């Protein structure tokens, strides 16, 4: 799923947590779970009506100040 030369490096402890939750939640793999989470979060940001809405959401999450 993460093939084609696209690589994301994550902390090994985080990967272990993801694997455990993905298994309990019934996902086929931890990669499938990660993709689902990313798609869900992207949808939250894409619902914004403008760049200002996205900026405010990121500010609210503490990603920007």
C-alpha positions as CSV (number, residue, x, y, z in Angstrom):
1,X,0.0,0.0,0.0
2,X,2.9,2.4,0.7
3,X,4.8,1.1,-2.4
4,X,5.8,3.1,-5.4
5,X,8.8,4.7,-3.7
6,X,6.6,6.7,-1.2
7,X,8.1,6.2,2.2
8,X,7.0,7.6,5.5
9,X,9.2,7.1,8.5
10,X,7.4,6.7,11.8
11,X,8.7,6.1,15.3
12,X,8.8,2.3,16.0
13,X,6.8,2.7,19.2
14,X,4.1,4.5,17.2
15,X,4.0,1.7,14.6
16,X,3.6,-0.9,17.4
17,X,0.7,1.0,18.8
18,X,-0.9,1.4,15.3
19,X,-0.4,-2.4,14.7
20,X,-2.1,-3.3,17.9
21,X,-5.1,-1.0,17.4
22,X,-5.4,-1.9,13.7
23,X,-5.7,-5.6,14.6
24,X,-8.3,-5.0,17.3
25,X,-10.3,-2.8,15.0
26,X,-10.3,-5.4,12.3
27,X,-8.2,-3.8,9.7
28,X,-6.4,-6.1,7.2
29,X,-3.1,-4.4,7.9
30,X,-1.7,-1.5,9.9
31,X,-1.1,0.3,6.5
32,X,-4.8,0.1,5.8
33,X,-5.5,1.7,9.2
34,X,-3.0,4.5,8.6
35,X,-4.5,5.3,5.2
36,X,-8.0,5.4,6.7
37,X,-6.9,7.8,9.4
38,X,-5.1,10.1,6.9
39,X,-8.1,10.1,4.6
40,X,-10.4,10.9,7.5
41,X,-8.3,13.8,8.6
42,X,-7.9,15.1,5.1
43,X,-11.6,15.1,4.7
44,X,-12.0,17.2,7.8
45,X,-9.7,19.8,6.4
46,X,-11.1,19.7,2.9
47,X,-14.6,20.5,4.3
48,X,-13.4,24.0,5.0
49,X,-14.8,26.6,2.8
50,X,-11.5,28.5,2.4
51,X,-7.8,28.6,3.2
52,X,-8.7,30.7,6.2
53,X,-10.9,27.9,7.6
54,X,-8.1,25.4,7.1
55,X,-5.6,27.8,8.8
56,X,-7.9,28.1,11.7
57,X,-8.3,24.4,12.0
58,X,-4.6,23.9,12.0
59,X,-4.2,26.7,14.5
60,X,-6.8,25.0,16.8
61,X,-4.9,21.8,16.6
62,X,-1.7,23.5,17.6
63,X,0.2,22.9,14.3
64,X,0.6,26.6,13.6
65,X,0.6,29.6,15.9
